[in-house]
Amino acid sequence: MDFDRTREYVQHHSEAEGKAQRKIIWVIFWVLLGITGVEVGLGLSWQSIGLAWAFVKWTFIILTLIKAYYIVAYYMHLKHEYKNFIFAVALPYLVLVAYLIVMMLTEAIYVHDIHGLI
């Protein structure tokens, strides 16, 4: 059997397609750098600007989720995969996050009821 599929790959990966892919990667890099810059700037100056902590906290969460999407979609190459594969990769993490939330709430309620803390 011939396992060499070089010709098949070369047909689908021209120099023009390579340039387009590199351009997308650089655009995503600059987007991620910009979001990180906003996060750092906001973290350093939110008190002097007079922003509420709740607003800053939710802004960080949203920006972090946006960065996570771009990293997973473009750098881990899941954007162009089959939907079933994406769900197979994402489902364990979603279950883990749901479990983590339940555990944190259970422990927080226990600590609050038993020890009267916070």
C-alpha positions as CSV (number, residue, x, y, z in Angstrom):
1,M,0.0,0.0,0.0
2,D,1.1,3.5,-0.7
3,F,0.6,5.7,2.3
4,D,2.3,8.7,0.8
5,R,-0.4,11.3,0.3
6,T,1.9,14.2,-0.5
7,R,0.4,14.9,-3.9
8,E,-3.1,15.0,-2.4
9,Y,-2.0,17.6,0.2
10,V,-0.1,19.7,-2.3
11,Q,-3.2,20.0,-4.5
12,H,-5.2,21.5,-1.7
13,H,-2.4,23.6,-0.2
14,S,-1.1,26.1,-2.7
15,E,1.2,29.1,-1.9
16,A,-1.8,31.5,-2.2
17,E,-3.8,29.5,0.4
18,G,-0.7,29.4,2.7
19,K,-0.4,33.2,2.5
20,A,-4.1,33.6,3.3
21,Q,-3.8,31.3,6.3
22,R,-0.8,33.1,7.6
23,K,-2.6,36.4,7.2
24,I,-5.5,35.0,9.3
25,I,-3.1,33.8,12.0
26,W,-1.5,37.2,12.2
27,V,-4.9,39.0,12.3
28,I,-6.0,36.7,15.2
29,F,-2.6,37.3,16.9
30,W,-3.2,41.1,16.8
31,V,-6.8,40.7,18.0
32,L,-5.6,38.6,21.0
33,L,-2.9,41.1,21.7
34,G,-5.4,43.9,21.6
35,I,-7.8,42.1,24.0
36,T,-5.0,41.4,26.3
37,G,-3.9,45.0,26.2
38,V,-7.4,46.1,27.1
39,E,-7.5,43.6,30.0
40,V,-4.1,44.8,31.4
41,G,-5.1,48.4,31.0
42,L,-8.4,47.9,32.7
43,G,-6.8,46.0,35.5
44,L,-4.3,48.7,36.1
45,S,-6.6,51.7,35.9
46,W,-10.2,50.6,36.8
47,Q,-10.1,52.3,40.2
48,S,-8.7,55.6,38.9
49,I,-11.3,55.7,36.1
50,G,-14.0,55.0,38.7
51,L,-15.5,51.8,37.3
52,A,-17.5,49.4,39.5
53,W,-15.8,46.2,40.3
54,A,-18.8,44.1,39.1
55,F,-18.4,45.8,35.6
56,V,-14.7,45.1,35.5
57,K,-15.2,41.5,36.7
58,W,-17.7,40.7,34.0
59,T,-15.6,42.5,31.4
60,F,-12.7,40.3,32.2
61,I,-14.9,37.1,32.0
62,I,-16.3,38.1,28.6
63,L,-12.9,39.1,27.2
64,T,-11.4,35.9,28.4
65,L,-14.1,33.8,26.8
66,I,-13.6,35.7,23.5
67,K,-9.8,35.0,23.7
68,A,-10.5,31.3,24.5
69,Y,-12.8,31.0,21.4
70,Y,-10.2,32.5,19.1
71,I,-7.4,30.3,20.5
72,V,-9.5,27.1,20.2
73,A,-11.0,28.0,16.9
74,Y,-7.9,29.2,15.0
75,Y,-4.8,28.0,16.8
76,M,-6.2,24.6,17.7
77,H,-7.9,24.4,14.3
78,L,-11.3,23.5,15.5
79,K,-13.2,26.1,13.5
80,H,-13.2,24.1,10.3
81,E,-13.8,20.7,11.9
82,Y,-17.0,18.7,11.8
83,K,-19.6,19.8,14.3
84,N,-19.7,16.4,16.0
85,F,-16.0,16.5,16.6
86,I,-16.2,19.9,18.1
87,F,-19.0,18.8,20.5
88,A,-17.0,15.7,21.4
89,V,-14.0,17.9,22.3
90,A,-16.2,20.5,24.1
91,L,-18.6,18.3,26.0
92,P,-16.1,17.0,28.7
93,Y,-15.1,20.6,29.5
94,L,-18.7,21.7,29.7
95,V,-19.5,18.9,32.1
96,L,-16.4,19.7,34.2
97,V,-17.4,23.3,34.4
98,A,-20.9,22.5,35.5
99,Y,-19.6,20.0,38.1
100,L,-17.1,22.7,39.3
101,I,-19.9,25.2,39.7
102,V,-22.1,22.7,41.7
103,M,-19.1,21.8,43.9
104,M,-18.3,25.5,44.6
105,L,-21.9,26.4,45.4
106,T,-22.2,23.3,47.7
107,E,-19.1,24.2,49.6
108,A,-19.9,27.9,49.8
109,I,-23.4,27.1,51.3
110,Y,-21.9,24.6,53.7
111,V,-19.2,27.1,54.9
112,H,-21.8,29.8,55.2
113,D,-24.3,27.7,57.2
114,I,-21.9,25.9,59.5
115,H,-19.3,28.5,60.2
116,G,-21.2,31.7,59.6
117,L,-18.5,32.9,57.3
118,I,-19.1,35.4,54.5
